[in-house]
Structure formats: C-alpha cells, structure tokens
Amino acid sequence: MHRFTIPRDIYYGEGSLEILKSIQGKKASIVIGGQSIKESGYLQKIESYLAEAGFETQLIEGVEPDPSVQTVHNGAQLMEQFQPDWIIAVGGGSPIDAAKVMWTFYERPDLTFEQIKAPTPVPALRSKARFVAISTTSGTGTDVSPFSIITDRETGTKYPVFGYDITPDIAVIDPELTYSMPPQIVAYTGMDVLTHGIESYVSSMHTSMTDPVAMYSIKLTVENIEKSFAGDKKARAEMHYASSLAGMAFSNAFLGIVHSLAHKSGAVLNIPHGCANAIYLPYVIDFNKKADGSRFAEIARFLGLAGTTEDELIDSLTALIRRLNQAMDIPLTLKDYGITEEEFEKNVDQMAAAAIHDPCTPSNPREVSVDDLKKLYIAAFKGEKVNF
C-alpha cells in the first residue's frame, strides 16, 4: 500500500496571500528568517491580513540558514508562552523547516530532538495548533512536504526530520513573493527543484501517482529557470509552481544520493544546498544509470533532447544540467566552488560514512556503498567522468 500526502489546501497565484484574511483562530505565531521579508513589506501585509481576521500575533524572527536544534527549541519555548492556535512560517526553506520542528516541540515538549529525527517519524500533532507555510523562494518544496532539515551545530551534521503530520495544513504559493529574489538564490533554488524532480522520478519508491508531478516539474523548470534567473516575472511564477510540484513528488516518492551527498557536505564544506545538488547531479546520474538508465532516458525524451540510444539521451541530459549550471554561474566541481584539496581530503571519509546513513539513500535507484559515495565525492571534486 502507498500513501500520497500533500497539504489539505494549496492556494496559488498572484494575490493568494489574501487567504490569511479568512482563516479562523485567535493567536498566530509568525516565524521568519532575516530582514528581507520586513523590508519587502510582505510581513506587514501578512500581519494586517491576520489582524483583519481577528488574530493577535507573535513574531519569532532570526531563523538562520540551516537552522539549529537550539533555534527550534528556543522558538518552541516562545510559542509555549504565547499559546498560538496557528503557526505561520514565512520565507525560504530554513524558516519553514524550523517552524515545523518548533511546532512539534510546542505540541510535544516532552520529546527530545533525538526522539524525532529521522528515521523516527514525528508523532501526531494539531492538538494545539495548525500550520501555514508561505514560501518566498522556489526550491525547497518544504511548503508541501512532510520533511524538515535541522543542523546540529556541535557536529555540523544536518538531520532530516520526517512525519506526515508536519505536512502543512495550508500552503500559500504566491509568486509575487519571489519577484525580488536575487539571481544567485534563483539559480540555487531552481537547480534544487530540478534535482527534486529528477530524483523523485527515478526513485525506487516512485509510483504512478508521483511520476506525473515529478516529470512536469522537470519540464517547467527546464523551460523557465534561465528566464527566471534573468528576472522574468512569468518565469518566476512558473518556477514557484514547479517547486511545489516537485515537492509533492519527493514527499511521496522520496529522493536519492544527490541529496545524501549534499546533506553531508553542505554544513562541513559550507556549500549552499541547491548549489551542492547542482554540482553533484550529473555525476550521480552517470553512477545510477549503471543500474537502470531507462527512466533518465525517459526524462530526456520528454524534454526533446537529442539521442537515439539510452546512453546518448542520458549524455544529453547531463550536458543540459551542466549547461544550466554554467549559464547561471554555478561551478561544475567542488574545486571550482573553492574547496581546497586539503579541506576536501580532511573531510571526505567522514562525509561518505555519514551519507550512507542519510534517509535519502535507501530510495536511490542503485544500491550504494561508502566507497561508492567517496568515489562520487572525488569525481565531483576533480570533475572526473563517473564510470564505476
């Protein structure tokens, strides 16, 4: 038996933020990251819509990139003092991910982080509050997913938190919030969307329910990412929808070792998640095609890429990914990103050993060993062709 879970309600299109005027409740905790949401005027708009609906609001701000265990505990304590019946998470992946775990600890203060991090599922929620996710970037898919990524600052390790109960009740996908995104963020988050779509389509857990949203998210991304990078508003909107479609796909089909590699190297080597995914993706495709290249070839055919044989089609797909990276100033190797050989050699064994235990690894379409993961890191560092 399979399960396909998404938010109960998804409101999308320009102006969909206004749905906040119609939700019912008394108190709302708003969770944000930095100052950009304030400077854009959207925080004030959110607060005014909630005031119109009769809400008293609490602001929890300063969620850092790659939010920490301490941050989510601190937020949960603030929620405990305020007692919200709605939690409104606004921003990129970090504030939404953090708010999900704050919500968990607010509802279940008896639990520790060790008790909720994957593979242990988050327990039943909603005895105190419900959850709205408002994404201001187009990449993570966390606005429609049952996942969160939290970082242990003491070890630098990123831990996924999973549970269908942390799937938001409401996702607001309003492209107006993305129009001010800087180009680099557009590039990194956009390649994250492409990785989500491709990995969920080839995942060992893909189904006939996940395939259509995965494939269409890939198509929308390839058609719009460069125009979005250049600032085109229509393309920004399409990328915002592509992000959520890919999020629906990976929430139910799960991912693969591109994400395993990115999760474990991101904090250690200080590489933004979307950038790491963009670097690793073509190397992992060449690795995974040794087990079964047919689904990668299907993607290439759907995109109208050149090739008659399976290998030719897959080569066209990896060439497309590298071309997109170059067009948006994303490096093709870890060395080009600026990672020194000394830093890489110091950490590669630790990263590979950790990546084998990442929750994304089991659904990779090819079985993988620690040695395989180390070889992939080396290939991505040096820019070597993967032929193992």
C-alpha positions in Angstrom: 0.0 0.0 0.0 1.2 3.5 -0.9 0.4 6.9 0.5 0.3 10.3 -1.2 0.1 13.2 1.2 0.0 16.9 0.4 -1.4 20.0 2.3 -5.2 20.0 2.8 -5.4 23.3 0.9 -3.0 24.9 -1.6 -3.7 28.5 -2.6 -1.7 29.7 -5.6 -1.4 32.6 -8.0 -0.7 36.3 -7.5 -2.6 37.7 -4.5 -3.2 34.3 -2.9 -1.6 35.6 0.3 -5.1 37.1 1.0 -6.3 33.7 2.1 -4.9 34.7 5.5 -7.9 37.0 5.9 -10.3 34.0 6.1 -8.6 31.6 8.4 -10.3 31.2 11.8 -8.5 31.4 15.2 -7.3 33.8 17.9 -3.5 33.7 18.0 -0.8 33.2 15.4 2.9 32.8 15.8 4.8 34.1 12.6 8.2 32.6 12.1 10.6 34.3 9.8 14.4 34.4 9.0 16.2 37.7 8.2 15.0 41.2 7.5 14.1 40.8 3.8 10.5 39.9 4.5 10.2 43.0 6.5 11.9 45.2 4.0 9.7 43.9 1.2 6.6 45.0 3.0 5.1 41.4 3.0 5.4 40.9 6.7 3.3 44.0 7.3 0.8 42.7 4.7 0.6 39.3 6.5 0.2 40.9 9.9 -2.6 43.2 8.5 -4.4 40.3 6.9 -4.3 38.3 10.2 -5.5 41.4 12.2 -8.4 41.7 9.8 -9.2 38.0 10.6 -9.1 38.9 14.3 -5.8 37.4 15.3 -3.3 38.5 17.9 0.2 37.8 16.5 3.6 36.9 17.9 6.8 37.3 15.7 9.6 34.8 16.0 12.5 36.1 13.9 16.1 35.5 13.2 16.0 31.9 12.0 19.4 31.3 10.5 20.3 29.5 7.3 20.5 25.7 8.1 18.5 26.2 11.4 19.9 24.6 14.5 18.5 22.4 17.2 18.8 25.3 19.6 16.9 27.6 17.4 13.9 25.3 17.2 13.9 24.7 21.0 14.0 28.5 21.6 11.1 29.0 19.2 9.1 26.3 20.8 9.5 28.0 24.2 8.3 31.3 22.8 5.3 29.5 21.4 4.6 27.9 24.7 4.4 31.3 26.3 2.1 32.7 23.6 -0.1 29.6 23.0 -0.9 30.1 19.3 -3.6 28.1 17.5 -1.9 28.8 14.1 1.8 28.8 13.2 2.6 30.9 10.1 6.0 30.1 8.6 7.2 32.6 6.0 10.4 32.5 4.0 12.7 30.1 2.3 13.4 26.5 3.4 15.1 27.4 6.7 12.2 29.4 8.4 9.6 26.8 7.3 11.8 23.8 8.3 12.5 25.4 11.7 8.8 26.3 12.3 7.8 22.7 11.6 10.1 21.5 14.4 9.1 24.4 16.7 5.5 23.3 16.2 6.5 19.7 17.1 8.1 20.7 20.3 5.3 23.1 21.1 2.8 20.3 20.8 5.1 17.7 22.4 7.5 19.4 24.9 8.3 16.0 26.4 10.2 14.9 23.4 13.9 15.5 22.6 15.4 16.1 19.1 16.9 12.6 19.3 13.4 11.2 19.6 12.0 13.0 16.5 14.8 13.0 13.9 14.6 10.5 11.1 14.1 7.6 10.8 11.7 8.0 13.8 8.6 9.7 12.5 7.1 12.8 14.1 4.1 12.0 16.3 0.6 13.2 15.8 0.2 17.0 16.0 -2.7 19.5 15.9 -3.8 19.2 19.5 -2.7 22.9 19.9 -2.2 24.5 16.5 -2.3 24.2 12.8 0.3 25.3 10.3 0.5 27.6 7.2 3.6 27.6 5.0 4.3 30.7 2.8 7.3 30.2 0.6 9.3 33.2 -0.6 11.7 31.1 -2.6 11.2 28.5 -5.3 13.3 25.5 -4.4 12.9 23.5 -1.2 9.3 22.2 -1.6 9.0 22.2 2.1 5.8 24.2 1.9 4.1 21.0 0.7 6.3 18.3 2.3 6.5 16.2 5.4 10.2 16.9 5.8 12.4 19.4 7.7 16.2 19.7 7.8 17.8 20.7 11.1 21.5 21.2 11.9 23.4 20.0 14.9 25.9 22.9 15.4 28.2 20.9 17.6 28.9 18.3 14.9 27.9 20.3 11.8 25.6 17.4 10.8 22.3 18.1 9.0 19.5 15.8 10.2 16.2 15.2 8.3 13.0 15.2 10.4 10.1 13.4 8.8 6.5 12.8 9.6 3.3 13.2 7.6 1.9 15.2 10.5 4.3 18.1 9.8 2.9 18.5 6.3 1.4 22.0 6.4 -2.4 22.4 6.6 -2.2 25.3 4.1 0.4 26.1 1.6 0.3 29.6 0.0 2.2 29.7 -3.3 2.1 33.4 -4.2 4.6 34.2 -6.9 4.6 37.9 -6.0 6.8 37.0 -3.1 9.6 35.7 -5.4 9.9 38.7 -7.7 12.6 40.3 -5.6 14.8 37.1 -5.2 18.4 37.8 -6.2 19.7 35.9 -9.2 22.1 33.6 -7.2 19.2 32.4 -5.0 17.1 31.9 -8.1 19.9 29.7 -9.5 20.5 27.6 -6.4 16.8 27.1 -5.6 16.0 26.4 -9.2 18.5 23.6 -9.5 17.2 22.2 -6.2 13.8 22.0 -7.9 15.3 20.2 -10.9 17.1 17.7 -8.6 13.9 17.1 -6.7 12.0 16.3 -9.9 14.7 14.0 -11.3 15.5 12.1 -8.1 11.8 11.5 -7.3 11.1 10.3 -10.9 13.9 7.7 -10.8 13.5 6.9 -7.1 13.0 3.2 -6.2 9.8 4.4 -4.5 8.2 6.2 -7.4 4.6 5.4 -8.3 2.1 6.2 -11.0 0.8 8.9 -8.6 4.2 10.6 -8.2 5.5 10.3 -11.8 3.3 12.9 -13.4 4.1 15.7 -10.9 7.8 14.8 -11.0 8.0 14.9 -14.7 6.0 18.0 -15.2 8.1 19.8 -12.6 11.2 18.9 -14.6 9.6 20.3 -17.8 8.5 23.6 -16.1 12.0 24.0 -14.6 14.0 23.5 -17.8 11.6 25.8 -19.7 11.7 28.6 -17.1 14.8 28.5 -14.9 17.1 30.7 -17.2 14.3 33.2 -17.8 13.6 33.3 -14.0 17.3 33.9 -13.4 17.2 36.8 -15.8 14.2 38.3 -13.8 11.2 37.4 -15.9 8.1 37.5 -13.7 6.1 34.9 -15.6 9.0 32.5 -15.4 9.4 33.2 -11.7 5.7 32.2 -11.2 6.2 29.0 -13.2 9.3 28.1 -11.1 7.3 28.7 -7.9 4.7 26.2 -9.2 7.4 23.8 -10.3 8.9 23.9 -6.9 5.7 22.8 -5.2 5.0 20.1 -7.8 8.5 18.7 -7.3 7.8 18.9 -3.5 4.7 16.8 -3.9 6.7 14.3 -5.9 9.6 13.8 -3.5 7.3 14.0 -0.4 5.8 10.7 -1.6 8.5 9.1 -3.8 11.4 10.3 -1.8 14.9 11.2 -3.2 18.3 9.7 -3.7 22.0 10.1 -3.1 22.4 13.6 -4.7 20.7 14.8 -1.6 22.6 12.4 0.7 25.9 13.8 -0.7 24.6 17.4 -0.4 23.2 17.0 3.1 26.5 15.7 4.5 28.9 18.0 2.7 26.7 21.2 3.0 27.5 22.0 6.6 31.0 20.6 6.6 32.2 22.4 3.5 29.8 25.3 3.8 28.1 24.8 0.4 24.5 26.1 -0.1 22.2 23.1 -0.5 20.9 24.0 -4.0 24.4 24.7 -5.3 25.7 21.3 -3.9 22.8 19.5 -5.6 23.5 21.2 -8.9 27.2 20.1 -8.7 26.5 16.5 -7.8 23.5 15.8 -10.0 25.3 14.9 -13.3 27.8 12.7 -11.5 25.1 10.8 -9.7 23.1 10.3 -12.9 26.1 8.7 -14.5 26.5 6.5 -11.5 22.9 5.5 -11.3 22.5 4.8 -15.0 24.7 1.7 -14.5 21.8 0.1 -12.6 18.9 1.3 -14.9 19.2 4.2 -17.3 15.7 3.9 -18.8 14.0 6.5 -16.6 16.7 9.0 -17.1 16.3 8.4 -20.9 12.5 8.9 -20.5 13.2 12.3 -19.0 15.5 13.2 -21.9 12.9 12.2 -24.4 10.1 14.1 -22.6 12.4 17.2 -22.8 13.0 16.6 -26.5 16.8 16.2 -26.1 19.0 14.7 -28.7 19.8 11.0 -28.8 18.7 7.7 -30.2 20.3 5.3 -27.7 19.8 5.3 -23.9 23.4 6.4 -23.4 23.1 9.3 -25.9 19.9 10.5 -24.3 21.4 10.4 -20.8 24.5 12.2 -22.0 22.2 14.9 -23.4 20.5 15.2 -20.0 23.8 15.6 -18.1 25.0 18.0 -20.7 21.8 20.1 -20.2 22.4 20.2 -16.4 26.0 21.3 -16.8 24.9 24.0 -19.4 22.3 25.3 -17.0 24.9 25.5 -14.2 27.3 27.4 -16.4 24.6 29.8 -17.6 23.8 30.7 -14.0 27.3 30.9 -12.7 27.1 27.6 -10.7 30.5 25.8 -10.6 30.8 22.3 -12.1 33.1 20.9 -9.4 33.8 21.3 -5.7 37.2 22.6 -6.6 35.8 25.3 -8.7 33.5 26.2 -5.9 36.6 27.0 -3.8 37.0 23.9 -1.7 40.8 23.3 -1.2 42.3 19.8 -1.7 43.4 19.9 2.0 39.9 20.7 3.2 38.4 18.0 0.9 40.9 15.3 2.0 40.3 16.1 5.6 36.5 15.6 5.4 35.8 13.2 2.5 35.9 10.0 4.5 33.6 11.4 7.2 31.2 12.8 4.7 30.9 9.5 2.8 30.5 7.5 6.0 27.6 9.8 7.1 26.0 9.9 3.6 25.4 6.2 3.6 23.1 6.6 6.6 21.2 9.6 5.2 17.4 8.9 4.9 17.6 9.7 1.2 20.0 6.9 0.4 17.6 3.9 0.7 15.4 5.2 -2.2 18.3 5.7 -4.6 17.7 3.6 -7.7 21.1 1.9 -7.4 22.5 0.3 -4.2 25.5 2.2 -2.9 28.4 1.6 -0.6 30.5 4.0 1.4 33.3 3.5 -1.1 30.9 4.5 -3.9 30.0 7.7 -2.2 33.6 8.6 -1.6 34.3 8.0 -5.3 31.4 10.3 -6.2 32.7 13.0 -3.9 36.2 12.7 -5.5 34.7 12.8 -9.0 32.7 15.9 -8.1 35.8 17.5 -6.6 38.0 16.9 -9.6 35.5 16.9 -12.4 36.1 13.3 -13.4 33.8 11.2 -15.5 31.9 8.6 -13.4 32.4 5.2 -14.9 32.1 2.9 -11.9 
